[in-house]
Amino acid sequence: MIMKLNVSNELKSRLVHAAENGSVIAKDILSEVKKNVPVEEIIRGTYNCFSTKRKRTEAGTFKKIRIVFTACSKDLAHPSFPDRNNPQAPWFPENRTDLEPSTFVELFKNLPKYSPDEINYFCSSLSLDSKVTVRLHESMNDFMEAYLESNYSPISDSDTSSLHSSCMRYEDKARNAADFYTNFAGAKILVARDESNNILGRAVVWNEVTLWKSINTPIAASLLDRIYSSHAFVAELIRKQAQEAGILLRRRYNDYTHTTDFTVLNPIEGQEWAAGDNIQVSLTVKVPACRWHKKGVPYLDTFYSLHLTDGNLELRNTEGDTSIATCRSTEGRANRRKYVCPKCGKIHSFPDTAFCKNCQDMFYISTVFGKVLKGTSAEYKGKKYPSFLFKKGRPVPEFRRYLQIEKLFIS
């Protein structure tokens, strides 16, 4: 009787999903599993009847899942084998051996030598028995769903999941992040989900980026920001999707410190950089600052510095003289660096008043009780402001921008 390769249904399912999710090794093993030949033509030694075992570790709000393989290595036909001729013998625990994924792969005679990255991808993808989809979204609700911890996958391949440890995962912080990205910054988001619609990963996408090769050389670009994921292979899937979507740059280091280091995903027209090149550049995003933005700012990994330049609000990956706030608070709001005058729109450093020195001299008078504003007041959205900040009952452009900026400091 010819003994063929025997694998459990769960192992087959994990291999199928790992292959669908981009694992070259899983795809190659599946082709071997399907062969209608004696097991000894495929597997080294006497191993057969393969299955998987889940190693679980509690990690707070989620479980770390690590997959090991099990197999029967006994010579089932040997006369002295105690369970000889028992068809269930290969599945008795006492007749089985645990195998690490790399060891399991090495048992296959016809497979090539794989790189460490391919082995790591295989191990990571095995831990999720589901097909993964990665899609680009832009609505506020999409951002909310991607940020809320209650939507995250209950499992990870690591006990230090970047997704599950995100400082913006709480409901109030997720709300401010979604409001900011949608209504202030005009960004989009790549979101990875499993078949049960659990969030596996997310990364903000910036389509309207200006890259500064030098002070006088603005170049149109797009950027995949820092990736937060529950599984290592999911981060790779997000990068692949970004590249296929034509996004030009990604973060070289997936952290919050290296804000000027990037890797080229796709060649940039007119530039000598090739895909895979590492570059160090300054980036700018002119933000639309829609009037529907109500409040708050998330912790920003790349464009952490808010600038006011020639009357335009910009997010940059560097600080400078035009910086008015930093977006590096886990409280869901911006941290003020300088002030913007609501009348003339100039940047100043007078914390005791909203107005710059010139406007103070123009609109304040000195009395025995101190300085007071000239003129009358006008009511706007339930609050009173100096009437000179309005024209025909509507805020002047500088005051309108001032009100937009002030919303950033509300958590």
Stockholm file with secondary structure:
# STOCKHOLM 1.0

chainA/1-411         MIMKLNVSNELKSRLVHAAENGSVIAKDILSEVKKNVPVEEIIRGTYNCFSTKRKRTEAGTFKKIRIVFTACSKDLAHPSFPDRNNPQAPWFPENRTDLEPSTFVELFKNLPKYSPDEINYFCSSLSLDSKVTVRLHESMNDFMEAYLESNYSPISDSDTSSLHSSCMRYEDKARNAADFYTNFAGAKILVARDESNNILGRAVVWNEVTLWKSINTPIAASLLDRIYSSHAFVAELIRKQAQEAGILLRRRYNDYTHTTDFTVLNPIEGQEWAAGDNIQVSLTVKVPACRWHKKGVPYLDTFYSLHLTDGNLELRNTEGDTSIATCRSTEGRANRRKYVCPKCGKIHSFPDTAFCKNCQDMFYISTVFGKVLKGTSAEYKGKKYPSFLFKKGRPVPEFRRYLQIEKLFIS
#=GR chainA/1-411 SS CCCBCCBCHHHHHHHHHHHHTTCHHHHHHHHHHTCCSBGGGTBSTTCEEEEEEEEEEECSSSEEEEEEEEEECSCTTCTTCTTTTCTTGGGSGGGEEEECHHHHHHTBTTCCCCCHHHHHHHHHHHTCCSCCEEEEECSHHHHHHHHCGGGBCSEESSTTCTTTTCTTCSHHHHHHHHHHIIIIICCEEEEEECTTCCEEEEEEEEEEEEEEEETTEEEEEEEEEEEEESSHHHHHHHHHHHHHTTCCEEESSSSSSCTTEEEESSCCTTSCCCTTCEEECEEEEECCCCTTCCSCCCCCSSCCEEEEETTEEEEESSCCTTEEEECCCTTSSCEESSEECTTTCCEECCTTCSSCHHHHHHHEEEETTEEEECSCEEEETTEEEEGGGEETTEECHHHHHHHHHHHTTCC
#=GC SS_cons         CCCBCCBCHHHHHHHHHHHHTTCHHHHHHHHHHTCCSBGGGTBSTTCEEEEEEEEEEECSSSEEEEEEEEEECSCTTCTTCTTTTCTTGGGSGGGEEEECHHHHHHTBTTCCCCCHHHHHHHHHHHTCCSCCEEEEECSHHHHHHHHCGGGBCSEESSTTCTTTTCTTCSHHHHHHHHHHIIIIICCEEEEEECTTCCEEEEEEEEEEEEEEEETTEEEEEEEEEEEEESSHHHHHHHHHHHHHTTCCEEESSSSSSCTTEEEESSCCTTSCCCTTCEEECEEEEECCCCTTCCSCCCCCSSCCEEEEETTEEEEESSCCTTEEEECCCTTSSCEESSEECTTTCCEECCTTCSSCHHHHHHHEEEETTEEEECSCEEEETTEEEEGGGEETTEECHHHHHHHHHHHTTCC
//
